[in-house]
Amino acid sequence: METHDVITSWRGSAFALVVANGEWPPLDVVRRLLGEASMSVSCDGAAQRLAAEGLDTPITVGDGDSLPSDVKDRLGSRFVHIAEQETNDLTKAVLYLHGQGHERILVVGATGLREDHTLGNVSLLIHYFKQGIQVRMLTPYGLFLPCKDRLCLNVKVGQPVSVFRHDATQLRATGLRYALYDFSMLWQGTLNEATASEVEITGKGYFLVYLPHHGAISG
């Protein structure tokens, strides 16, 4: 499986990892990312699953409602309990890492299993970006990239690309089969395709890009 080289796409900078309790990429990918991340945390529901696979994170973050008492006891001080209910466990984990000085964060396990969680978690990417936190979301099927103003990608010709407008205006692109414009509906920027090895997307404001797995990228 290609992971779009999420690591090299943040060339020269460390990244932190959040493991959530949704659908994971293949276990070997999760294991690789745990080894390469400068810091990793699990949302409380994912801690037990990681342990069952012989994996672990130094810290587990959440409100504790998905953790059996024996797991909490085993984690001890490695469990960071955040009781407030205004944010979900993913956001708690992201804000914890940001508070530790991490500005580039990769998330796995934030989609799948429940569509309401998937939609909510994907929508949070722009929210984090507006707070100065660069969070990318790797799924078993692709990669979500929150963007502002400009994104440059090196891709394979034929790479599928979907663009979701948040508040960006004057959306334009080079290297895509179909022209971009200021979409009024979510589906209008989906199912595009790279016609060149270099793709540039520009606009004024925020937009979200989704890249189904189709080879390595750097940006």
WOBELBEL-V143997 format. One record per backbone hydrogen bond with DSSP energy under -1.0 kcal/mol. CO is the residue of the C=O (numbers start at 0). NH is the residue of the N-H. If there is no record, write none. Layout:
((CO/NH) (CO/NH))
This chain:
((4/8) (6/9) (7/10) (9/12) (14/37) (15/105) (16/40) (17/107) (18/42) (25/28) (25/29) (26/30) (27/31) (28/32) (29/33) (30/34) (31/35) (32/36) (38/16) (40/18) (41/60) (42/45) (45/49) (46/50) (47/51) (49/52) (49/54) (50/53) (58/41) (59/79) (60/43) (61/81) (63/66) (67/71) (68/72) (69/73) (70/74) (71/75) (74/77) (75/78) (77/59) (79/61) (87/91) (88/92) (89/93) (90/94) (91/95) (92/96) (93/97) (94/98) (96/101) (97/100) (102/133) (103/15) (104/135) (105/17) (106/137) (107/19) (108/21) (110/22) (111/113) (113/117) (114/118) (115/119) (116/120) (117/121) (118/122) (121/124) (123/127) (124/128) (125/129) (127/130) (127/132) (128/131) (133/104) (135/106) (136/143) (140/212) (141/138) (142/210) (143/136) (144/208) (146/206) (147/149) (148/202) (150/200) (152/198) (155/158) (158/193) (160/191) (161/209) (163/207) (168/203) (171/201) (173/199) (174/194) (180/182) (184/187) (186/189) (188/162) (191/160) (192/176) (193/157) (196/154) (198/152) (199/173) (200/150) (201/171) (203/168) (204/148) (205/165) (205/166) (205/167) (206/146) (207/163) (208/144) (209/161) (210/142) (217/153))
